[in-house]
Amino acid sequence: MITSTQKNTRRARAKRSTPQENRLWSRLKNQALGCRFVRQHTHGPYMVDFCCVEKKLIIDIDGWKRRDNGGRDKARSEYFSGFDYTVLRFWNNDIDENLSGIVTEITKHLH
């Protein structure tokens, strides 16, 4: 169950999304790839940028601040793999330079 604090955090993060998150979201929303994605999805102690619960696919967008995070990304990925989720990570500059390639990669994991 999602707490009211988690809901407020999700709303706040969605409002201050990066341009890259917004660009990718424009390609994921409204079941554009044939599956429903949600933004700022909470699962256990973690919040992820995008999630397709039906296909157990998580997408995280990382910026320069995440380059050296002391192994937190690995711990998150291990947590989600315990629930049979696949985690795809993309850098902001990847979205800027190759959005169509990223959408193709996501689509491969959906089908």
Contacts in CASP RR format, 6 or more apart in sequence:
PFRMAT RR
TARGET T0000
AUTHOR 0000-0000-0000
METHOD contacts of the structure
MODEL  1
MITSTQKNTRRARAKRSTPQENRLWSRLKNQALGCRFVRQHTHGPYMVDF
CCVEKKLIIDIDGWKRRDNGGRDKARSEYFSGFDYTVLRFWNNDIDENLS
GIVTEITKHLH
2 10 0 8 1.000
2 42 0 8 1.000
6 42 0 8 1.000
6 47 0 8 1.000
9 40 0 8 1.000
9 47 0 8 1.000
10 39 0 8 1.000
10 40 0 8 1.000
10 41 0 8 1.000
10 42 0 8 1.000
10 47 0 8 1.000
11 40 0 8 1.000
13 40 0 8 1.000
13 47 0 8 1.000
14 39 0 8 1.000
14 40 0 8 1.000
17 25 0 8 1.000
17 39 0 8 1.000
18 61 0 8 1.000
18 63 0 8 1.000
18 92 0 8 1.000
20 61 0 8 1.000
20 63 0 8 1.000
20 92 0 8 1.000
20 95 0 8 1.000
20 96 0 8 1.000
21 39 0 8 1.000
21 49 0 8 1.000
21 61 0 8 1.000
23 95 0 8 1.000
23 99 0 8 1.000
24 50 0 8 1.000
24 59 0 8 1.000
24 61 0 8 1.000
24 90 0 8 1.000
24 95 0 8 1.000
24 99 0 8 1.000
24 102 0 8 1.000
24 103 0 8 1.000
25 39 0 8 1.000
25 50 0 8 1.000
27 33 0 8 1.000
27 99 0 8 1.000
27 103 0 8 1.000
28 37 0 8 1.000
28 50 0 8 1.000
28 59 0 8 1.000
28 106 0 8 1.000
29 37 0 8 1.000
31 37 0 8 1.000
33 103 0 8 1.000
33 106 0 8 1.000
33 107 0 8 1.000
33 110 0 8 1.000
34 110 0 8 1.000
35 52 0 8 1.000
35 54 0 8 1.000
35 55 0 8 1.000
35 57 0 8 1.000
35 110 0 8 1.000
36 52 0 8 1.000
36 53 0 8 1.000
36 54 0 8 1.000
37 50 0 8 1.000
37 51 0 8 1.000
37 52 0 8 1.000
37 59 0 8 1.000
38 50 0 8 1.000
38 51 0 8 1.000
38 52 0 8 1.000
38 53 0 8 1.000
39 49 0 8 1.000
39 50 0 8 1.000
40 47 0 8 1.000
40 48 0 8 1.000
40 49 0 8 1.000
41 47 0 8 1.000
41 48 0 8 1.000
41 50 0 8 1.000
41 51 0 8 1.000
41 53 0 8 1.000
41 58 0 8 1.000
43 51 0 8 1.000
43 80 0 8 1.000
43 83 0 8 1.000
43 85 0 8 1.000
45 79 0 8 1.000
46 76 0 8 1.000
46 79 0 8 1.000
46 80 0 8 1.000
48 58 0 8 1.000
48 59 0 8 1.000
48 60 0 8 1.000
48 87 0 8 1.000
49 59 0 8 1.000
49 60 0 8 1.000
49 61 0 8 1.000
50 58 0 8 1.000
50 59 0 8 1.000
50 60 0 8 1.000
51 57 0 8 1.000
51 58 0 8 1.000
51 59 0 8 1.000
52 58 0 8 1.000
52 110 0 8 1.000
55 109 0 8 1.000
55 110 0 8 1.000
56 83 0 8 1.000
56 84 0 8 1.000
56 85 0 8 1.000
56 86 0 8 1.000
57 85 0 8 1.000
57 86 0 8 1.000
57 88 0 8 1.000
57 106 0 8 1.000
57 109 0 8 1.000
57 110 0 8 1.000
58 80 0 8 1.000
58 85 0 8 1.000
58 86 0 8 1.000
58 87 0 8 1.000
58 88 0 8 1.000
59 87 0 8 1.000
59 88 0 8 1.000
59 89 0 8 1.000
59 90 0 8 1.000
59 106 0 8 1.000
60 73 0 8 1.000
60 76 0 8 1.000
60 87 0 8 1.000
60 88 0 8 1.000
60 89 0 8 1.000
60 90 0 8 1.000
61 89 0 8 1.000
61 90 0 8 1.000
61 91 0 8 1.000
61 92 0 8 1.000
61 95 0 8 1.000
62 73 0 8 1.000
62 89 0 8 1.000
62 90 0 8 1.000
62 91 0 8 1.000
62 92 0 8 1.000
63 91 0 8 1.000
63 92 0 8 1.000
64 92 0 8 1.000
66 73 0 8 1.000
73 89 0 8 1.000
76 87 0 8 1.000
77 87 0 8 1.000
80 86 0 8 1.000
80 87 0 8 1.000
81 87 0 8 1.000
86 109 0 8 1.000
88 105 0 8 1.000
88 106 0 8 1.000
88 109 0 8 1.000
90 102 0 8 1.000
94 102 0 8 1.000
95 102 0 8 1.000
END
